[in-house]
Amino acid sequence: MAAAADKKILKYMQDQNRPYSATDVLLNLHKEIGKTQVVKSLEGLAQSGHLVEKIYGKQKIYFVNQNTLPSLGETELKDLETAISEKTKDVTSLREETRNIDNELGSLNSSLTTAQARERVAELNKQLERGKEKLASLKTTCKDISPEDKKKINQEHQKVVREWRKRKRMCMDVVNAILENEGCTQSKKELLEEMGIDTDEDMGVNIPTDGA
């Protein structure tokens, strides 16, 4: 039993070729060997020269005696250096890719989703239509009115026109945000048609210039 434990632990230490405490070995071997036997095996392998024991405070650390490992030839060393260089480049590339993905996710998380943007466009479109209807209603009632009422209506007209211009800009900003999304493959015209948005140009109307 002890010999089998020694063999298993020595093979593990040689395969890993890293410093471990008895607790590390116990956990890394998933407690297949009891802690008492792990401690005995490590101490015995250190005494036989297969492992080296170092004491740091109250903890003992064990690692493979490097003199017992086969030495590498010049070709093998060059192959290892090449492999290390390639892996280093891979790690650098992956870190850069991860950083770019994190930045992209941060940007996406701080902006509207496509669904949210479309809902916002729909709401702005409704508000814009209500503004047009109100403006049309005001125009039809501007007959035989007093100067005071006419002044109030002109002020209201200017207010509505400013709101019209503002909401049109907001609507187009949201539409452009959707178009700039990498997942959107539609043209601006196709997107407007899908959302049921009729632009002022489509309806043959222009924002009055006296509302600014």
N, C-alpha and C positions, 0 to 999 in steps of 0.2 A: 504493500500500500504506500509506504513512504517512498520507495524507489520510483513508483509510478508518478507520485506527486512531484518528486524532484525532477523527473524527466519532463513532465508537462510544463512545470514552471520555468525550467531552463529554456525549453523550446519557445515559450511565450516571450521570455525576456530577450532571446536572440532575435526572434522575428521582429519585435518592436524596437529593440536597441535604444531604449529610452530609460531614464531613471525613474524608479517607482518605489513607493513605500510598501510595506506589507499590506496595508489597507487598500492601496491602489490595485495591487495584484489580486487580492481577494475579490474586490468588486468587479474588476475587469474580466475575471474568470467566472463571473456570475455565481460566486460562492460554491462552485463545484467542489472545492477543497476547503475544509474547515480552516478557520483563522489560525488555530494553534499549529496545524501542519504547515500552513503557508509560512509562518514565522520560522519554524524549524527548518523547512526546506531552503529558505533564503539564507539563513545563517550557515547551514551546511554547505550550500553552493559557494558561499563567500569563503568559507574555510578551505574548500577544495580548490579555490582559485578560478572557478568558472565565473563568479560574480565578484564585484568590488563593493564593499560596504563603506558608506560614509555616514557620519553622525553629525546632525545639525540640531543642536539643542537637545531635545528629548526624542527627536525622530531619527530613525535610521532609513537611509536611502540606499537602494541597490541598483546596480547597472552592470551590463555585461563587461567582462574584462576584455578590452579591445585587442589585447595581445592574442586572445584565443580565436579571433575572427580571421578568416582568410584575407590576405592582402589583395588589392585590386591591381591589375596591370595598367599600363599607360593607356591602352585603347579603351579599357573599361572606364577609367577615370575621365577620359575625354567624352565618352558617351554620356556619363553622368552629368558632366558640366553642360553638355548640349541640352540634355533633358531638363536640367534645372533652369537654364536660360529660357527654354521654350515655355516651361510652366510659369516662370516669372512674367513673361509677356502675356500669357493667358490670364494670369491673375490681374495684371494691370488693365487689360482690355475689359475683363469682367467688372472690375471696380468702376471703370469709366461708364460702362453700359448700365450698371446699377445706379450710378449717380444720375445719368440722363433719365432713366425710368422714374427715379424718385422725383426729379424736377418736373417731369411731365405729369406725374400723378398729383403733385402739389398744385400744378396749374389747373388740372382738370377738376380737382376737388374744390378749388376756389371759384370756379365758374359755374354757370348754369348748365344743367344737363340738357340734352336735345329736347326731351319731353317737357322740362320746365320752361325752356326757351319758347317752345311752340305754344304752351299755355299762356305765357306772357304776351306773345304776339297776338293770340286770339283775343285776350282781354283788351289790349291796346287798340285792336281793330274795332272792337265793339264801342269803346270810348270815342274813337275817331268818328264812327258812324253817328253816334248820338250828338257829337259836336256839329256835324254837317247838317243833321236834321234840325237842330236848334237854330243854326245860322239861317237855314232856308226859311224857317218859321218866322224869324225876326224880319227877314227881307220882305215877306208877304204882308206884314203888319205895319210897314213904314209909310202909311198913307194918312194924310190929315191928322198929323200929330203935332203937339205943341213943341216949341223949341227945347223945353226942359226934358220932355220925354224923348225927343230925338237925340239929345245929348247923352241921356242914359243908355239909349239903345246903341249909339255909336261906341260908347265906352264898353258896353257888353260885347259888341261886335269885335272890337279890337282885342278884348280878353279872350274871346272864343278863337279868333284867328291865331293869337299867340299860342294858345293851348293846342290848336290844330297842328301848328308847325312843330311844337315841342313833342307831341305824341307821334307825329309822323317820323320825326328823327329817332325817337326811342324805338319805334316799331322796326325801322330799317336797321338800327344798331343790333337788335336781337336777331333779325334775319341774317345779317352779315356774320354775326357770331356763329350761327348754325352753319353757314356756308364754309367758314374757316375751320370747322371741326373736321378732323381727318376722316371721320366715319361718314361724312356727307358727300355724296357723289353727284348730287343734283345741281343743275344750273339755277341761277337766281329766279328765272322765269318759272321753271318747273316747281321750285319750292314754294313760290308765291301761289301758284295754281293749286298745289296740294293743300295748302293751308286755307285756301278760299279767300285770299287777300286781293282786293281790287285796289290798285294804286290810283292816285289822282290822275296820272297820265292815262291809265286804262279808261277812266270815266270821263276823260276830256275836261277836267277841271283844274284850276290853278289856285294856289293859296293867294288871297288878296295881298297886295303889297302894302296896304295901308294899315295892316294889323300889327306891324312891328313896334 
